[in-house]
Amino acid sequence: MVLHESPFIFGRKAVGDKFTNRETETKRLVSNFQNKVNTVLISPRRWGKSSLVKKACDLVASEKMIVIQMDAFGIRDPKDFYTLLTTEVIKNTSGKVETWLENIQKFMNRLSPKISFGADPFSTFELTFDIEAIDKNYSELLDLPEKIAIEKNIKLILCIDELQNTANFSESDLFHKRLRTVWQNHQSVTYCLYGSKKHMMSTLFEKQSMPFYKFGEIINLEKISAEHWITFIIERFRSTGKKITEDQATIIIHSVKAHSYYVQQLSHLTWLRTSDSVENKIITLAIEDLLAQNANLYQLETEMLSETQLNLLKAIASGITDGFSNNEILTKFRLGTSANISKQKKVLYEKELVDIRGTMLEFLDPAYELWFKKNILRISLPSPTL
């Protein structure tokens, strides 16, 4: 018996044949990289932004076009940001320890950073800056990618994930103004900025009063079409000697509303239970497993809701997506006043529990919606049929 690795991936970047579609977005991102167009990627979390960026980066990377990817998730203040940026730029543009030290001395002489090496001095090092030196010479650090690119006659693609975390800095507007002021003058460095909190990214880059307004082309990532998902799922099952029908693949996609992360996860859970050919009851068990894995998180999120917020989610789960100010709906779901509804919509959006599309509201997390219907509204999960 041949044991196969699961052909589906979630929770990590999808690479190789586990990356599906996004052909249009990939071409667009590659074109932006090649033509030095800054790009901002915006979408709800777990829609595949990181996988898309990785794919595009792999396609353009060369000796003359160096890709630098950094994650701002754990950054809590500007000093951390400057330090991480500098470290990643030095490491990715210098192949030897001697070159690291040479570039640090050449380009950061005024900052006098302290250098410490890890267990393997040939692969890791850490920089430490005096906070007063950073505050006085921040532009020198922000200019470092451009200076090195010019010196080495190369192009740099700087991709920064979870950038929205910098909005939590004290004096974040000042910090963003500093970044914008320096970065907008770079000719040899192209920036790709993205993050997992849609509402914060939208505020940073689409609000006219913010420093990063019109910094680059904004790509609002959409869901992958059901058509492409169907082909992908069938082929991934076939690659491991298992069968799934087009209708069954469609059930998986519709169950989680074509959400990239959950399509991969639910396909994986279905694949695990399948010996040769998928049976519909297997998909039912896979959905139950999916909800069980996330139950503690969903329970906690629900317990933290106010009564009105909970009632608003009940209305959405009941099929109401618009017209919440209608007196009949206000009364039926005990939503209070129309003014209060507007406030609670904003709160749920910022909590990333709902998405707002025009006047329409919908659950942002389709698995949470299934769990909510089952455990809060006491609605049985539908049978896996079309």
Buried (B, 14 or more C-beta within 10 A) or exposed (E): EEEEEBBBBBEEBBEEEBBBBBEEBBEBBBBBBBEBBBBBBBBBEBBBBBBBBBBBBBBBEEEEBBBBBBBBEEBEBBBBBBBBBBBBBBBBBBEEEEEBBEBBEEBBEEBEBEEEEEEEEEEEBEBEBBEEBBEEBBEBBBBBBBBBBEEBEBBBBBBBBBBBBBBEBEEBEEBBBBBBEBBBEBEBBBBBBBBBBBBBBBBBBBEEEBBBEBBBBBBEBEBBEBEBBBBBBBBBBEEBEBEBBEEBBBBBBBBBBBBBBBBBBBBBBBBEBBEEEBBEEBBBBBBBBBBEEBEEEBEEBBEEBEEBBBBBBBBBBBEBBEEBEEEEBBEBBEBBEEEEBEEBBEBBBEBBBBBBEEEEBEBBBBBBBBBBBBBBEEEEBEEBEE
